[in-house]
Amino acid sequence: MGLDLVITEFDVGDQTMPADIAARDHDVAALGRDYFDLMLSYRQLRYAMAWGLVDRYSWLEDRWPRADGLAKRPCPYDDSYQPKRLREAIADAFRVAPVRTPMVIG
């Protein structure tokens, strides 16, 4: 069809994932990596973006609360702006992605 693809507003809802932070971060990173591996396999994908990169400011925090009441961890960086496993998973997916031709605008 000749259409370009874009990823917008990327984050990972973790409300049903384990309470343990290490286990949850692992699961979030694995899901994020699988998603980016799939999406980056499409050469039509032109860009990916996220509205928020830090858990503290995620729009998901106020929606669909976790049953255990814990804060969500949907972004690549934690509340202290430290990278989490999701950040590395995304970077790894981009490192091995097929090379794309530059997008021409105009």
N, C-alpha and C positions, 0 to 999 in steps of 0.2 A: 504494500500500500504506500510505501515511501514516507511513512510518518516517523518523526523523531520521538524518542522516549526521554522522559526526565523523571528523576526521583525528587519529590518535594516533601518537606516536613518529616524527615526520617528520624524516628526514635523507636524504641522497643517497649511495648507494654509488658510489664513484668508482674502484674497483679496476681497471676496464678502460678508464678514460679516460687521456688523455695524461699523461706525466710532467711536462711543462712546466706550472708552476703557473698562469701566466696563462691558458693554453689550457684547463687542467683547471677552473679556477674559472669560466671562461666557459661550459664545457659543463655543469657542475653547476648554475650559475645558470639556464641555458636550460632544462634539464630540470625544475628546481624551478618555474620560471615557468610552463612548459607544464602541469605537474601542477596547480598552484594555479589557473591560469586555468580549467582543466577542472572541477576540484572546486568552485570558487566559482560556477560557472555553475549549479549545483544549489541551488535555494533551500532545500532540505532540510538543507544543511550548516549545522550549528549552532555548531561550534567546531573549532579546530585547535590542536594542542599539540605540543611537542617535549620529549622527556625531557632532551635536552642541546642547548645552543646553541653550545658551544665545542669546536672540533676536539680539543683535548687530552683532553677527558673523554668523547669519543664511545665508545659501546659497540662501534661498528664497528671501532675501531682494533685490537682484539685478535682480530677474526674476519675470515676470508677475506682474508689479506694480499695486497697488491699484488705482482705478479711482480717488479717492479723494487725492492722493498723500501722504497719511499718511504712516508712517513706519509700517511694519508688526510686528506682535507679535506671531510668530509660535512656540516658545520654552517654556519650563517650567520656565525659569528665564528671567527677564527683562534686559534692558541694564545696570542696576546697580547691576546685579547679585542677585536680590531679587526674592524669589519664587513667582510665580503667581498661579492662580487657577488651571492651567494645571498641575503643579507639584503635588499639593494635589490630583487632580483627578487620576493621574497615581499611586501615592502611595496608594490611597484608593482601586483602582482596584487590585493592587498586594496584599494588606492585605486580601482581601476576595477571592482571587483566589484559586483554588484547589491545594493541595500540590502535588508536583512533585517528582519523584524519581531522584536522582542525575544522571547526564549524565556521562557515562563511556567512556573515550577516550582510544583508543588503541586496 
